[in-house]
Amino acid sequence: MDIVLNNNKIFINENESSFSLDILSSSSSQKMSNNTFLLNLKKNTECFVNLNDDILELSFDKKVPYLQFVSIKINYDIILSESQNSLEFGVEDENFIVVFENMSFSFESQDVLLLVLNNPESKLKIYNLNSASFQNDFVQKSFVELTINDPFIIDETSKMPEFSIGTYDDSAFEFPRPVRQGNPVISTVPSLIGNNSLDDDIEYYESGNGPNSKTIYFKIICNSIMESSLVAGDISSNLQLKVYLPNGLDTVKAPIYEDMVFVSKDITNNISIYSSSFTFYKQGRYNNIDYVDGFMYFDVHCPLTVQQSIPLQFDFSL
């Protein structure tokens, strides 16, 4: 296996087959040696690319304590199989497998993988299925039973977590945004004014013309306690708010991920509360983003493992 780095794109050649990995979240890159490269990602995260024999390894070093998302574009001919921690694909006459360690993944689009870095250190390894390294690493596998005591593991008896998202003009959650047809109406104009409102907010409210930007605050209620060890003010290491901005009249853009901060929990009723925020702009282009008047859409990124029981029957008469 041979690799070549061109800007942030890694080209892999194996026998007469070739494919590429495009690290979309990378800001810069540098060559360390013939088979080792360093990519600098957003939020002070580093990615070391190393080719060792016939294993291509991407090691991520995450500095921030919360979730980090990395987008990788991979070109392939066909997806052969997919599991919780691996992905098999075919390119021309060769078949490869991607093994994910200390991370989870999902398809952001047909050929873009969204990697979720949960731990400070995580790895992504690519093997040729016919390589000696793959045979040595995976020829013997142990059966691992997942525990169902983890709230992020769902089995037949577990309750699927659900999130209710409220939108507010203030961080104290005293002035809620109006709702139309089940969707929050996001505007730079204040939803309500009171005795303690600023003069500028009163003018915006009475004129119906707000400033260029406004921060909207979110109160997020979960019907279960997903992270019992968190205390007020902690940033969730598993959950993030996904904000979808309008993209024309009837479509939305790819989501923007915002941190969720733990607020409180109610053990009696098994409820947990988080907060988040996002700054919206009037229609126009700000910070290289085109904003369009209309509704905003939200949901919560919650990595879950669905565990299904498999009945076994042994026939000892054979």
C-alpha positions in Angstrom: 0.0 0.0 0.0 1.3 3.5 -0.9 0.0 6.9 0.1 0.5 10.4 -1.2 -0.7 13.6 0.6 -1.9 16.5 -1.6 -3.1 19.4 0.6 -5.7 17.7 2.8 -6.4 14.8 0.5 -4.8 11.4 1.0 -4.4 9.2 -2.1 -4.0 5.4 -1.4 -2.7 3.0 -4.0 -3.1 -0.8 -3.5 -2.0 -3.1 -6.3 -3.8 -1.7 -9.3 -6.7 -0.1 -7.2 -6.7 3.4 -5.8 -9.0 5.6 -3.7 -8.7 8.8 -1.7 -9.6 10.3 1.7 -10.4 14.0 1.8 -10.2 15.4 5.4 -12.8 18.1 5.1 -12.2 19.4 8.6 -8.5 19.9 8.1 -7.1 23.4 8.0 -3.4 22.7 7.2 -1.1 19.7 6.6 2.6 18.9 6.7 4.8 15.9 5.8 6.7 14.4 8.7 8.4 11.5 6.8 7.8 9.4 3.7 4.8 7.6 5.2 3.8 10.0 8.0 1.8 13.2 7.8 0.3 15.7 10.3 -3.0 17.3 9.7 -4.3 20.2 11.8 -8.0 20.1 12.4 -10.5 22.6 13.9 -10.7 23.1 17.7 -6.9 22.4 18.1 -7.3 18.7 17.2 -4.5 17.0 15.4 -4.6 14.0 13.0 -1.5 11.9 12.5 -1.5 9.9 9.2 0.8 6.9 9.2 1.3 4.0 6.8 2.8 1.0 8.6 3.4 -2.0 6.3 -0.1 -2.5 4.9 -2.1 -0.6 7.5 -3.2 3.0 7.0 -3.7 4.6 10.4 -5.3 7.9 11.3 -4.7 8.9 14.9 -6.7 11.8 16.4 -5.5 13.8 19.3 -8.4 15.8 20.7 -7.6 18.7 23.1 -11.2 19.9 23.9 -13.2 18.0 26.7 -16.4 17.8 24.6 -17.3 16.0 21.4 -15.4 16.7 18.2 -16.8 16.1 14.8 -14.6 15.4 11.8 -15.9 15.0 8.2 -14.0 12.7 5.8 -14.9 12.2 2.2 -14.1 8.8 0.8 -14.5 7.6 -2.8 -15.5 4.0 -3.3 -17.3 1.8 -5.8 -19.6 -0.1 -3.4 -20.3 -0.4 0.3 -20.1 -4.1 1.2 -21.1 -4.1 4.9 -21.5 -1.8 7.9 -21.4 -2.4 11.6 -21.1 -0.3 14.8 -17.3 0.0 14.5 -16.3 -1.0 11.0 -17.1 -0.3 7.4 -16.3 -2.5 4.4 -16.1 -1.1 0.9 -14.9 -2.1 -2.5 -12.7 -0.2 -5.0 -12.1 -1.8 -8.4 -10.7 -5.3 -7.7 -9.8 -4.7 -4.1 -11.9 -4.8 -0.8 -11.0 -2.7 2.2 -12.3 -2.4 5.8 -12.2 0.7 8.0 -12.0 -0.1 11.7 -13.0 2.7 14.2 -11.5 2.7 17.7 -12.8 5.0 20.5 -15.1 6.8 18.0 -18.5 6.4 16.3 -19.4 7.3 12.8 -22.4 8.0 10.5 -22.9 9.0 6.9 -23.3 12.7 6.5 -24.0 12.2 2.8 -23.4 9.4 0.3 -19.7 9.6 0.4 -18.9 11.7 3.5 -18.4 10.1 6.9 -19.0 12.1 10.1 -16.6 10.9 12.7 -17.6 11.5 16.4 -14.5 11.7 18.6 -15.6 10.8 22.1 -12.2 10.3 23.7 -9.0 12.3 23.8 -7.3 9.7 21.6 -9.0 7.7 18.9 -8.0 5.9 15.7 -9.2 4.9 12.3 -7.4 2.0 10.6 -7.8 0.9 7.0 -6.9 -2.6 5.9 -7.0 -4.5 2.7 -9.2 -7.5 3.5 -6.7 -9.8 1.8 -3.6 -8.4 3.7 -1.6 -10.3 6.2 -2.1 -7.5 8.8 -5.9 -8.0 8.6 -5.6 -11.7 9.0 -3.3 -11.3 12.0 -5.4 -8.7 13.7 -8.8 -10.2 13.1 -8.4 -13.9 12.5 -9.5 -14.6 16.1 -12.2 -12.5 17.7 -13.8 -12.8 21.1 -17.5 -12.5 21.5 -18.3 -9.4 23.6 -21.6 -9.0 25.3 -22.7 -5.4 25.7 -24.0 -4.4 29.1 -27.5 -2.9 29.2 -26.7 -0.7 32.2 -25.4 2.0 29.9 -28.2 4.6 29.1 -26.7 4.9 25.6 -27.4 1.2 25.0 -31.0 0.4 24.1 -32.5 -3.0 24.3 -36.1 -4.4 24.2 -36.9 -3.2 27.7 -35.3 0.2 27.5 -37.0 3.5 26.9 -35.8 5.5 23.9 -34.6 8.9 25.0 -36.6 11.8 23.7 -35.7 15.5 23.8 -38.0 18.6 24.0 -36.4 21.8 22.8 -37.6 25.2 23.9 -36.4 28.5 22.3 -35.9 31.7 24.4 -34.7 35.2 24.0 -32.8 35.1 27.3 -30.5 32.7 29.1 -32.8 32.7 32.1 -35.6 31.2 30.0 -38.1 33.9 30.9 -39.0 35.1 27.4 -40.0 32.2 25.1 -40.0 32.5 21.3 -43.4 32.3 19.6 -44.3 29.0 17.9 -46.1 28.6 14.5 -47.3 25.2 13.4 -45.1 23.5 15.8 -41.9 25.4 14.7 -40.2 28.2 16.6 -40.2 31.5 14.9 -36.6 32.8 14.9 -36.2 36.5 14.5 -33.8 39.2 15.7 -36.9 41.1 16.9 -37.6 40.3 20.6 -40.6 38.1 21.3 -41.7 40.0 24.4 -40.7 43.0 26.4 -41.0 43.7 30.1 -40.3 46.3 32.8 -36.6 45.4 32.8 -36.2 45.4 29.0 -33.5 47.5 27.5 -34.4 50.6 25.5 -33.0 49.0 22.3 -35.1 45.9 22.8 -38.2 48.0 23.3 -37.5 50.0 20.1 -36.9 46.7 18.1 -40.1 45.3 19.5 -42.2 48.3 18.7 -40.7 48.9 15.2 -40.6 45.2 14.3 -37.1 45.7 13.0 -34.4 44.0 15.0 -30.5 44.2 14.9 -28.4 42.3 12.4 -27.9 39.4 14.8 -29.4 37.9 18.0 -28.5 35.0 20.3 -31.3 32.5 20.8 -31.1 30.3 23.9 -32.3 26.7 24.1 -33.7 24.8 27.0 -33.5 21.0 26.2 -35.4 18.5 28.4 -34.6 14.8 28.1 -37.1 12.2 29.4 -34.2 10.3 31.0 -31.0 10.9 32.8 -28.3 10.1 30.2 -25.3 11.4 32.0 -25.7 10.9 35.8 -22.1 12.0 36.6 -22.5 15.6 35.2 -23.0 18.6 37.5 -24.4 22.0 36.6 -22.2 23.8 34.1 -20.5 20.7 32.6 -20.4 20.4 28.8 -21.9 17.1 27.7 -19.3 14.8 26.1 -22.0 12.8 24.3 -24.9 15.2 23.3 -24.9 18.1 20.9 -27.6 20.4 19.5 -27.9 20.3 15.7 -29.1 23.5 14.2 -30.4 23.4 10.6 -30.5 26.8 8.8 -32.9 27.4 5.9 -31.4 26.9 2.4 -34.0 28.5 0.0 -37.8 28.1 0.3 -38.1 24.3 1.1 -34.7 22.9 2.0 -32.2 23.2 4.9 -28.4 23.2 5.0 -26.2 20.6 6.7 -26.5 20.9 10.5 -24.3 23.0 12.7 -23.3 21.3 16.0 -23.5 23.3 19.2 -22.4 22.2 22.7 -25.0 21.3 25.3 -24.4 22.4 28.9 -25.9 20.3 31.7 -28.3 22.3 33.9 -30.0 20.0 36.3 -31.6 16.6 36.8 -34.8 15.3 38.5 -34.1 11.8 39.9 -37.6 11.3 41.1 -39.1 11.9 37.6 -36.0 10.7 35.7 -35.6 14.0 33.8 -32.5 15.9 32.8 -32.2 19.5 31.5 -29.5 21.0 29.3 -29.0 24.4 27.7 -27.4 25.7 24.5 -27.3 28.8 22.4 -26.8 30.0 18.8 -26.4 33.4 17.2 -28.7 34.0 14.2 -28.5 36.7 11.6 -30.9 38.6 9.4 -31.3 37.6 5.8 -28.0 38.1 4.1 -24.4 36.9 4.1 -22.5 37.0 7.4 -19.2 35.2 8.3 -19.4 33.4 4.9 -22.8 31.9 5.7 -25.9 32.8 3.7 -28.9 33.4 6.0 -32.5 33.1 4.8 -35.6 34.3 6.5 -37.8 31.4 7.6 -38.1 28.7 10.2 -35.1 27.0 11.9 -35.0 23.3 12.7 -33.3 21.6 15.6 -32.6 18.1 16.9 -30.2 16.5 19.3 -27.3 14.3 18.3 -27.4 11.3 20.7 -25.1 8.4 19.9 -27.1 5.2 20.8 -26.4 1.5 20.4 -29.5 -0.7 19.8 -28.9 -4.1 21.3 -31.1 -7.0 20.1 -31.2 -10.3 22.0 -30.4 -13.3 19.9 -32.0 -16.6 21.1 -29.7 -19.6 20.9 -30.6 -23.3 20.9 -28.0 -26.1 21.2 -28.6 -29.6 19.8 -26.3 -32.1 21.8 -27.7 -35.1 20.0 -25.5 -34.7 17.0 
